[in-house]
Amino acid sequence: MKKRPLVFVIINYNDAKTTEKLLNNVKDYKSISKIIVVDNHSSDDSYQVLKKWEQEHIKVICTEENKGFSHGLNAGCKEAVSIYPVCDIILSNADITIYSDENLKELQEASKKKEIGVLGPVVCQEKEISRGWKVPTPKQSVFMNLPVIGRKLEKKYTTYPEEHYQKDLSYVDAVSGCFFLIKSEVLKEVGYFDEHVFLYYEENILACKLKKTPYKVAVYNPVLILHDHSVSVDKNMNYIKKFKILKQSQYYFEEKYNQASKMQLRFLKWFGKLTLGTIYIRVFLKGGLRK
């Protein structure tokens, strides 16, 4: 059987230095057929800097405007499919470190199972391990948004037990959006990524879309990658703005994909406003927003 092309898509926004670090990491990997860098309409000179990297197997494109992370993902995926109509696509944040070309080869080999549509590695971020999660019910999401106790409930509702990861492949609801492999035919079946969310909840939305297909989401436990979590986001957005975008995305997901009731949506709004108020107080006491 002919090997499927592997396309490596990197999303950049105002962070050419970090993207160049990842390019240096993967540019000589033999497993990769094409590297596509998507500059998500940076406001700095990122596109001009990254355009210099173009060569036969590296292509740099720029979106017409910054419509959010999902829009950037779609731009990269559609470019990949225009080159290879049937392929495997790795979608990656810029702030990723991959330890070897063998890691990518192993991921692609593991993804050959017919039922696998999305496959993620084990992700190490901020000294913690992420190996996928359960998508919570609307009721659980409401409880997770309760001040003080919400964080503890989030772990209870979304975490699989440790024994779930004893085999090489573990099936989960969703994997981290910072780095994962998706098949081109799966993208076409689910209609690509929903661009109504600017940032956050792409993973849960994709999980709900996949539940309507024969495809499954899995984690491949033998492969580990490093994620310098939210480096790019933190450089370009203060904490309050990030929180507001997070809550907008959550509300959209719960209403459009998770069948939340009107009352559950109201609770989500109320708890979100309450938490935002406490954030404003903390920021005020610390002396203002981070720039």
DRENLO-781462 format. One record per residue (C-alpha): residue number from 1; residue in three letters; chain; x, y, z. Coordinates in steps of 0.5 Angstrom, whole numbers, plus 2048, in hexadecimal, padded with zeros to 3 digits. Layout:
N
@nr->NUM rest->ALA kette->A u->X v->Y w->Z
...
//
This chain:
291
@nr->1 rest->MET kette->A u->800 v->800 w->800
@nr->2 rest->LYS kette->A u->803 v->807 w->7FE
@nr->3 rest->LYS kette->A u->805 v->80B w->804
@nr->4 rest->ARG kette->A u->800 v->811 w->805
@nr->5 rest->PRO kette->A u->803 v->818 w->805
@nr->6 rest->LEU kette->A u->804 v->81B w->80C
@nr->7 rest->VAL kette->A u->803 v->823 w->80C
@nr->8 rest->PHE kette->A u->806 v->827 w->812
@nr->9 rest->VAL kette->A u->802 v->82D w->813
@nr->10 rest->ILE kette->A u->804 v->833 w->817
@nr->11 rest->ILE kette->A u->800 v->838 w->81A
@nr->12 rest->ASN kette->A u->803 v->83F w->81B
@nr->13 rest->TYR kette->A u->801 v->846 w->81E
@nr->14 rest->ASN kette->A u->806 v->84B w->820
@nr->15 rest->ASP kette->A u->80B v->846 w->822
@nr->16 rest->ALA kette->A u->810 v->845 w->81C
@nr->17 rest->LYS kette->A u->816 v->843 w->821
@nr->18 rest->THR kette->A u->812 v->83D w->824
@nr->19 rest->THR kette->A u->80F v->83B w->81D
@nr->20 rest->GLU kette->A u->817 v->83B w->81B
@nr->21 rest->LYS kette->A u->819 v->837 w->821
@nr->22 rest->LEU kette->A u->814 v->831 w->81F
@nr->23 rest->LEU kette->A u->816 v->832 w->817
@nr->24 rest->ASN kette->A u->81D v->830 w->819
@nr->25 rest->ASN kette->A u->81A v->82A w->81D
@nr->26 rest->VAL kette->A u->816 v->827 w->818
@nr->27 rest->LYS kette->A u->819 v->82A w->811
@nr->28 rest->ASP kette->A u->81E v->824 w->810
@nr->29 rest->TYR kette->A u->819 v->81E w->812
@nr->30 rest->LYS kette->A u->818 v->819 w->80C
@nr->31 rest->SER kette->A u->811 v->817 w->80F
@nr->32 rest->ILE kette->A u->80E v->81E w->80D
@nr->33 rest->SER kette->A u->80C v->81F w->805
@nr->34 rest->LYS kette->A u->80A v->826 w->806
@nr->35 rest->ILE kette->A u->80B v->82C w->80B
@nr->36 rest->ILE kette->A u->806 v->831 w->80B
@nr->37 rest->VAL kette->A u->806 v->837 w->80F
@nr->38 rest->VAL kette->A u->800 v->83B w->810
@nr->39 rest->ASP kette->A u->801 v->842 w->812
@nr->40 rest->ASN kette->A u->7FA v->844 w->815
@nr->41 rest->HIS kette->A u->7FB v->84C w->813
@nr->42 rest->SER kette->A u->800 v->84E w->818
@nr->43 rest->SER kette->A u->800 v->855 w->81A
@nr->44 rest->ASP kette->A u->808 v->855 w->81A
@nr->45 rest->ASP kette->A u->80D v->853 w->815
@nr->46 rest->SER kette->A u->80C v->84B w->816
@nr->47 rest->TYR kette->A u->80A v->84A w->80F
@nr->48 rest->GLN kette->A u->810 v->84D w->80C
@nr->49 rest->VAL kette->A u->815 v->84A w->810
@nr->50 rest->LEU kette->A u->811 v->843 w->80F
@nr->51 rest->LYS kette->A u->811 v->844 w->808
@nr->52 rest->LYS kette->A u->818 v->843 w->807
@nr->53 rest->TRP kette->A u->818 v->83C w->80A
@nr->54 rest->GLU kette->A u->814 v->83A w->803
@nr->55 rest->GLN kette->A u->817 v->834 w->7FF
@nr->56 rest->GLU kette->A u->815 v->82E w->7FC
@nr->57 rest->HIS kette->A u->812 v->82B w->802
@nr->58 rest->ILE kette->A u->810 v->831 w->806
@nr->59 rest->LYS kette->A u->80A v->836 w->804
@nr->60 rest->VAL kette->A u->808 v->83C w->808
@nr->61 rest->ILE kette->A u->802 v->83F w->807
@nr->62 rest->CYS kette->A u->7FE v->845 w->80A
@nr->63 rest->THR kette->A u->7F7 v->845 w->80C
@nr->64 rest->GLU kette->A u->7F3 v->84B w->809
@nr->65 rest->GLU kette->A u->7F1 v->84D w->810
@nr->66 rest->ASN kette->A u->7F2 v->84A w->817
@nr->67 rest->LYS kette->A u->7EB v->847 w->818
@nr->68 rest->GLY kette->A u->7ED v->842 w->81E
@nr->69 rest->PHE kette->A u->7F1 v->83C w->81F
@nr->70 rest->SER kette->A u->7EC v->838 w->81B
@nr->71 rest->HIS kette->A u->7EC v->83C w->815
@nr->72 rest->GLY kette->A u->7F4 v->83B w->815
@nr->73 rest->LEU kette->A u->7F3 v->834 w->816
@nr->74 rest->ASN kette->A u->7EE v->833 w->810
@nr->75 rest->ALA kette->A u->7F3 v->837 w->80B
@nr->76 rest->GLY kette->A u->7F9 v->833 w->80D
@nr->77 rest->CYS kette->A u->7F4 v->82C w->80C
@nr->78 rest->LYS kette->A u->7F1 v->82F w->805
@nr->79 rest->GLU kette->A u->7F8 v->831 w->803
@nr->80 rest->ALA kette->A u->7FB v->829 w->805
@nr->81 rest->VAL kette->A u->7F5 v->826 w->801
@nr->82 rest->SER kette->A u->7F6 v->82A w->7FB
@nr->83 rest->ILE kette->A u->7FD v->827 w->7FA
@nr->84 rest->TYR kette->A u->7FB v->820 w->7FD
@nr->85 rest->PRO kette->A u->7F3 v->81F w->7FC
@nr->86 rest->VAL kette->A u->7F4 v->819 w->801
@nr->87 rest->CYS kette->A u->7F9 v->81A w->806
@nr->88 rest->ASP kette->A u->7FB v->81A w->80E
@nr->89 rest->ILE kette->A u->7FB v->821 w->811
@nr->90 rest->ILE kette->A u->7FF v->823 w->817
@nr->91 rest->LEU kette->A u->7FC v->829 w->81A
@nr->92 rest->SER kette->A u->801 v->82C w->81F
@nr->93 rest->ASN kette->A u->802 v->833 w->823
@nr->94 rest->ALA kette->A u->809 v->836 w->822
@nr->95 rest->ASP kette->A u->80B v->835 w->829
@nr->96 rest->ILE kette->A u->80C v->82E w->828
@nr->97 rest->THR kette->A u->812 v->829 w->829
@nr->98 rest->ILE kette->A u->812 v->822 w->826
@nr->99 rest->TYR kette->A u->818 v->81E w->828
@nr->100 rest->SER kette->A u->819 v->81A w->822
@nr->101 rest->ASP kette->A u->817 v->818 w->81B
@nr->102 rest->GLU kette->A u->815 v->811 w->81D
@nr->103 rest->ASN kette->A u->80F v->814 w->822
@nr->104 rest->LEU kette->A u->80C v->817 w->81B
@nr->105 rest->LYS kette->A u->80D v->810 w->818
@nr->106 rest->GLU kette->A u->80A v->80C w->81E
@nr->107 rest->LEU kette->A u->804 v->811 w->81E
@nr->108 rest->GLN kette->A u->802 v->810 w->817
@nr->109 rest->GLU kette->A u->803 v->809 w->817
@nr->110 rest->ALA kette->A u->7FE v->808 w->81D
@nr->111 rest->SER kette->A u->7F9 v->80D w->819
@nr->112 rest->LYS kette->A u->7F9 v->807 w->814
@nr->113 rest->LYS kette->A u->7F3 v->804 w->818
@nr->114 rest->LYS kette->A u->7ED v->805 w->814
@nr->115 rest->GLU kette->A u->7E9 v->808 w->819
@nr->116 rest->ILE kette->A u->7EE v->80D w->81C
@nr->117 rest->GLY kette->A u->7EC v->814 w->819
@nr->118 rest->VAL kette->A u->7F0 v->818 w->81E
@nr->119 rest->LEU kette->A u->7F6 v->816 w->822
@nr->120 rest->GLY kette->A u->7FA v->81A w->827
@nr->121 rest->PRO kette->A u->801 v->818 w->82B
@nr->122 rest->VAL kette->A u->802 v->819 w->832
@nr->123 rest->VAL kette->A u->803 v->821 w->833
@nr->124 rest->CYS kette->A u->807 v->823 w->839
@nr->125 rest->GLN kette->A u->806 v->82A w->83B
@nr->126 rest->GLU kette->A u->808 v->82E w->841
@nr->127 rest->LYS kette->A u->80A v->828 w->844
@nr->128 rest->GLU kette->A u->804 v->825 w->843
@nr->129 rest->ILE kette->A u->801 v->81F w->83F
@nr->130 rest->SER kette->A u->7FB v->820 w->83A
@nr->131 rest->ARG kette->A u->7F9 v->819 w->837
@nr->132 rest->GLY kette->A u->7F2 v->81B w->834
@nr->133 rest->TRP kette->A u->7EB v->81C w->838
@nr->134 rest->LYS kette->A u->7E4 v->81B w->839
@nr->135 rest->VAL kette->A u->7DF v->820 w->836
@nr->136 rest->PRO kette->A u->7DB v->822 w->83C
@nr->137 rest->THR kette->A u->7D3 v->823 w->83C
@nr->138 rest->PRO kette->A u->7D0 v->829 w->83C
@nr->139 rest->LYS kette->A u->7CE v->828 w->843
@nr->140 rest->GLN kette->A u->7D5 v->826 w->845
@nr->141 rest->SER kette->A u->7D8 v->82D w->841
@nr->142 rest->VAL kette->A u->7D3 v->831 w->846
@nr->143 rest->PHE kette->A u->7D6 v->82E w->84C
@nr->144 rest->MET kette->A u->7DD v->82E w->849
@nr->145 rest->ASN kette->A u->7DC v->836 w->849
@nr->146 rest->LEU kette->A u->7DA v->837 w->850
@nr->147 rest->PRO kette->A u->7DF v->83B w->854
@nr->148 rest->VAL kette->A u->7E4 v->838 w->858
@nr->149 rest->ILE kette->A u->7E2 v->831 w->857
@nr->150 rest->GLY kette->A u->7E2 v->831 w->850
@nr->151 rest->ARG kette->A u->7E9 v->82F w->84E
@nr->152 rest->LYS kette->A u->7E8 v->829 w->853
@nr->153 rest->LEU kette->A u->7E2 v->827 w->84F
@nr->154 rest->GLU kette->A u->7E5 v->828 w->848
@nr->155 rest->LYS kette->A u->7EA v->822 w->84A
@nr->156 rest->LYS kette->A u->7E5 v->81E w->84C
@nr->157 rest->TYR kette->A u->7E0 v->81E w->846
@nr->158 rest->THR kette->A u->7E6 v->81F w->841
@nr->159 rest->THR kette->A u->7EB v->81A w->843
@nr->160 rest->TYR kette->A u->7EC v->813 w->841
@nr->161 rest->PRO kette->A u->7EF v->80E w->846
@nr->162 rest->GLU kette->A u->7F6 v->80C w->846
@nr->163 rest->GLU kette->A u->7F5 v->805 w->844
@nr->164 rest->HIS kette->A u->7F1 v->808 w->83D
@nr->165 rest->TYR kette->A u->7F8 v->809 w->83B
@nr->166 rest->GLN kette->A u->7FC v->803 w->83C
@nr->167 rest->LYS kette->A u->7FB v->801 w->834
@nr->168 rest->ASP kette->A u->7FF v->804 w->82F
@nr->169 rest->LEU kette->A u->7F8 v->807 w->82C
@nr->170 rest->SER kette->A u->7F3 v->80A w->831
@nr->171 rest->TYR kette->A u->7EC v->80C w->82E
@nr->172 rest->VAL kette->A u->7EA v->813 w->831
@nr->173 rest->ASP kette->A u->7E5 v->818 w->82F
@nr->174 rest->ALA kette->A u->7EA v->81E w->82D
@nr->175 rest->VAL kette->A u->7F1 v->81F w->82D
@nr->176 rest->SER kette->A u->7F5 v->825 w->82E
@nr->177 rest->GLY kette->A u->7F5 v->82A w->828
@nr->178 rest->CYS kette->A u->7FC v->82C w->829
@nr->179 rest->PHE kette->A u->7FE v->826 w->824
@nr->180 rest->PHE kette->A u->7FB v->821 w->821
@nr->181 rest->LEU kette->A u->7FA v->81D w->81B
@nr->182 rest->ILE kette->A u->7F4 v->81D w->817
@nr->183 rest->LYS kette->A u->7F2 v->819 w->810
@nr->184 rest->SER kette->A u->7F0 v->81D w->80A
@nr->185 rest->GLU kette->A u->7EA v->819 w->809
@nr->186 rest->VAL kette->A u->7E7 v->81A w->810
@nr->187 rest->LEU kette->A u->7E8 v->822 w->80F
@nr->188 rest->LYS kette->A u->7E4 v->822 w->809
@nr->189 rest->GLU kette->A u->7DE v->81D w->80D
@nr->190 rest->VAL kette->A u->7DE v->822 w->813
@nr->191 rest->GLY kette->A u->7DE v->828 w->80F
@nr->192 rest->TYR kette->A u->7E5 v->82B w->811
@nr->193 rest->PHE kette->A u->7E5 v->82F w->818
@nr->194 rest->ASP kette->A u->7E0 v->833 w->81A
@nr->195 rest->GLU kette->A u->7E2 v->83B w->819
@nr->196 rest->HIS kette->A u->7DD v->83E w->81E
@nr->197 rest->VAL kette->A u->7E2 v->83D w->824
@nr->198 rest->PHE kette->A u->7E8 v->841 w->823
@nr->199 rest->LEU kette->A u->7EC v->83E w->828
@nr->200 rest->TYR kette->A u->7EB v->838 w->82D
@nr->201 rest->TYR kette->A u->7E6 v->832 w->82D
@nr->202 rest->GLU kette->A u->7E8 v->830 w->826
@nr->203 rest->GLU kette->A u->7E9 v->829 w->829
@nr->204 rest->ASN kette->A u->7E3 v->828 w->82C
@nr->205 rest->ILE kette->A u->7DF v->82A w->826
@nr->206 rest->LEU kette->A u->7E3 v->825 w->821
@nr->207 rest->ALA kette->A u->7E1 v->820 w->826
@nr->208 rest->CYS kette->A u->7DA v->821 w->826
@nr->209 rest->LYS kette->A u->7DA v->821 w->81E
@nr->210 rest->LEU kette->A u->7DE v->81A w->81E
@nr->211 rest->LYS kette->A u->7D9 v->817 w->822
@nr->212 rest->LYS kette->A u->7D4 v->817 w->81C
@nr->213 rest->THR kette->A u->7D9 v->814 w->818
@nr->214 rest->PRO kette->A u->7DD v->80D w->818
@nr->215 rest->TYR kette->A u->7E3 v->810 w->81A
@nr->216 rest->LYS kette->A u->7E6 v->810 w->821
@nr->217 rest->VAL kette->A u->7EB v->814 w->825
@nr->218 rest->ALA kette->A u->7F1 v->811 w->828
@nr->219 rest->VAL kette->A u->7F8 v->812 w->82C
@nr->220 rest->TYR kette->A u->7FE v->80F w->82A
@nr->221 rest->ASN kette->A u->801 v->80E w->831
@nr->222 rest->PRO kette->A u->808 v->80C w->82F
@nr->223 rest->VAL kette->A u->80A v->813 w->82C
@nr->224 rest->LEU kette->A u->80B v->819 w->830
@nr->225 rest->ILE kette->A u->80C v->820 w->82D
@nr->226 rest->LEU kette->A u->80D v->826 w->831
@nr->227 rest->HIS kette->A u->808 v->82C w->831
@nr->228 rest->ASP kette->A u->80B v->833 w->834
@nr->229 rest->HIS kette->A u->803 v->834 w->836
@nr->230 rest->SER kette->A u->800 v->83B w->833
@nr->231 rest->VAL kette->A u->807 v->83E w->832
@nr->232 rest->SER kette->A u->804 v->841 w->82B
@nr->233 rest->VAL kette->A u->7FD v->843 w->82E
@nr->234 rest->ASP kette->A u->800 v->846 w->834
@nr->235 rest->LYS kette->A u->805 v->84B w->830
@nr->236 rest->ASN kette->A u->7FF v->84E w->82D
@nr->237 rest->MET kette->A u->7F9 v->84E w->832
@nr->238 rest->ASN kette->A u->7F8 v->850 w->839
@nr->239 rest->TYR kette->A u->7F4 v->84B w->83E
@nr->240 rest->ILE kette->A u->7EE v->84F w->83E
@nr->241 rest->LYS kette->A u->7ED v->84F w->836
@nr->242 rest->LYS kette->A u->7EF v->847 w->836
@nr->243 rest->PHE kette->A u->7EA v->846 w->83C
@nr->244 rest->LYS kette->A u->7E4 v->849 w->838
@nr->245 rest->ILE kette->A u->7E6 v->846 w->831
@nr->246 rest->LEU kette->A u->7E6 v->83F w->835
@nr->247 rest->LYS kette->A u->7DF v->840 w->838
@nr->248 rest->GLN kette->A u->7DC v->842 w->831
@nr->249 rest->SER kette->A u->7DF v->83C w->82E
@nr->250 rest->GLN kette->A u->7DC v->838 w->834
@nr->251 rest->TYR kette->A u->7D5 v->83B w->833
@nr->252 rest->TYR kette->A u->7D5 v->83A w->82B
@nr->253 rest->PHE kette->A u->7D8 v->832 w->82C
@nr->254 rest->GLU kette->A u->7D2 v->831 w->832
@nr->255 rest->GLU kette->A u->7CD v->834 w->82E
@nr->256 rest->LYS kette->A u->7CE v->831 w->827
@nr->257 rest->TYR kette->A u->7D2 v->82B w->828
@nr->258 rest->ASN kette->A u->7D0 v->828 w->82F
@nr->259 rest->GLN kette->A u->7C9 v->829 w->82F
@nr->260 rest->ALA kette->A u->7C9 v->82E w->836
@nr->261 rest->SER kette->A u->7C2 v->830 w->838
@nr->262 rest->LYS kette->A u->7C0 v->837 w->839
@nr->263 rest->MET kette->A u->7C1 v->837 w->840
@nr->264 rest->GLN kette->A u->7C8 v->834 w->840
@nr->265 rest->LEU kette->A u->7CA v->839 w->83B
@nr->266 rest->ARG kette->A u->7C8 v->83F w->840
@nr->267 rest->PHE kette->A u->7CC v->83B w->846
@nr->268 rest->LEU kette->A u->7D2 v->83B w->841
@nr->269 rest->LYS kette->A u->7D1 v->843 w->840
@nr->270 rest->TRP kette->A u->7D0 v->844 w->847
@nr->271 rest->PHE kette->A u->7D6 v->840 w->84A
@nr->272 rest->GLY kette->A u->7DA v->843 w->844
@nr->273 rest->LYS kette->A u->7D8 v->84A w->846
@nr->274 rest->LEU kette->A u->7DA v->849 w->84E
@nr->275 rest->THR kette->A u->7E0 v->846 w->84C
@nr->276 rest->LEU kette->A u->7E2 v->84C w->847
@nr->277 rest->GLY kette->A u->7E0 v->850 w->84D
@nr->278 rest->THR kette->A u->7E5 v->84D w->852
@nr->279 rest->ILE kette->A u->7EB v->84D w->84C
@nr->280 rest->TYR kette->A u->7EA v->855 w->84C
@nr->281 rest->ILE kette->A u->7EB v->855 w->853
@nr->282 rest->ARG kette->A u->7F1 v->851 w->853
@nr->283 rest->VAL kette->A u->7F4 v->855 w->84D
@nr->284 rest->PHE kette->A u->7F2 v->85C w->851
@nr->285 rest->LEU kette->A u->7F6 v->859 w->857
@nr->286 rest->LYS kette->A u->7FC v->857 w->853
@nr->287 rest->GLY kette->A u->7FC v->85E w->850
@nr->288 rest->GLY kette->A u->7F9 v->85D w->849
@nr->289 rest->LEU kette->A u->7F9 v->859 w->843
@nr->290 rest->ARG kette->A u->7FF v->856 w->840
@nr->291 rest->LYS kette->A u->801 v->859 w->839
//
